Amino acid sequence: MFFIKNIFLLFTCSLCSKLIIAQANKPVTFTAEAFLQQVKQYHPVARQANLLVDKAGAELLSAKGGFDPVISTDAYRKTFDGKNYYYYTNPELKIPTPVGVNLKTGMESNGGNFMNPELTRGNSSYAGIEMPLGKGLLIDKRRAVLQQAKIFQNQSEQERLAVLNDLFFAAYTDYLQWTGSFQLFKIYSKFIDIASDRLRLVRIAYNNGDRALLDTIEAYTQLQSYQLQQSDALLQLNKATFELSNYLWQQNNVPAVVPAYYEPDTELFTMASLQTPVDELIEQSQEQNPEIKMYEFKMQSLDVERKLKFQNLLPTVNFSANILNKDYNVIKGLDAALFRNNYKWGLELKVPIFLREGRGDYRLAKLKLQETDLQLISKRWQVENKIRSYYNENKFLQQQVQTAQSIYNNYDALLRNEELKFKQGESSLFLVNSRETKMLEMMQKLIELRMKYYKSKYAIQWAAGLLR
């Protein structure tokens, strides 16, 4: 009894292990969507494209630093030959604002035998503003850098989409090549089985005296031809598999290889017509194509530069005003008398006579803007023509695929009829093989046309900048 139990246990374990191995080697359909998702998530180029947005965010943060409040302190003291010449301690808080006005407040502690008479002796405090009234009133370098950094952040997102658009199109193309190579290999494998069965039957008929020796040679030659074509198809499939592996990565930048049990989604080659009209595609591309959007953001950045350069044509008029008070409480006793009797203001005026530098910089900024506008017009026209070209190519390829499918169906019908006549002794093996070869050649042509058709379909989306 114990022996029987052990035998049953070993049999169960062996069966389970065989099921596990069979399950592990079971073909897995690797769809285009799953493939692209892995490319988008782990491919170094896709991750590098994400860094463009991160870099733009860092530059925006740096530009915002121009509006950070600043605390500064000036402290000096001089003592010589037993005399206290002077001492100054002046901490100050300056707060820049987005409208170009700087708010400031501070305290002073000054004294000494030979201190500057312009300074207030003892402890005092002040609060005031600094603002431009001419050059820099509407925009200055600090505000321009912040505006351009915000524009560059949006532009970097479009650069990321442009990189992904190119990457996905290349990945789609190689996936189609892998799918086509896989189908060709499977077709040749199928015809090898057919040719092997035919050779076996012909040899049986030869041994029975119903077929000539040449028929066995004819059947064997056909089998060898298919084996040679299958070998070449396997070589192309291996090459396409390694090409596809270039796009597969795992976490921590670890490259991956397409597993041997992965199979492409052959349903991808199911015939489908375009649903989006070409004019709608063009309109959608003009709004979403990242290359076009990059030019638009570049023009916005250049327009900010133009506004900044225009400031060089204006006179420099800087105004500053402070209210003053004793001790360290600037708002103590705040009333009209304090404003009349305790204040400090200043005005700086500077006007270049010829304004040659300002006029030259402003003219150059306008020319850059015009140049980019012309580039944008040209890019829009190029994108539109590229979409129309791929769209027309796709329509022609669709017609060719339909024609090739019809020819294949006809060859298949002719082959079936020839095989029936061969079984009835009314045809030769040479004619059967000839029909079969023609049908196989047409199937190969049909697969190539389908690959071109779907490549042109993805090329339309790529030209429109919509692969993402």
Secondary structure as UniProt FT lines:
FT   HELIX           2..24
FT   STRAND          28..30
FT   HELIX           32..42
FT   HELIX           44..64
FT   HELIX           65..67
FT   STRAND          70..80
FT   TURN            81..82
FT   STRAND          83..96
FT   TURN            98..99
FT   STRAND          102..111
FT   TURN            113..114
FT   TURN            117..118
FT   STRAND          122..132
FT   TURN            135..136
FT   HELIX           141..207
FT   TURN            208..209
FT   HELIX           213..245
FT   TURN            246..247
FT   STRAND          249..250
FT   HELIX           251..253
FT   STRAND          254..255
FT   TURN            260..261
FT   STRAND          262..264
FT   HELIX           266..269
FT   HELIX           278..288
FT   HELIX           290..310
FT   HELIX           311..313
FT   STRAND          316..326
FT   TURN            327..328
FT   TURN            330..333
FT   HELIX           336..341
FT   STRAND          343..350
FT   HELIX           356..423
FT   TURN            424..425
FT   HELIX           429..463
FT   TURN            464..465
//
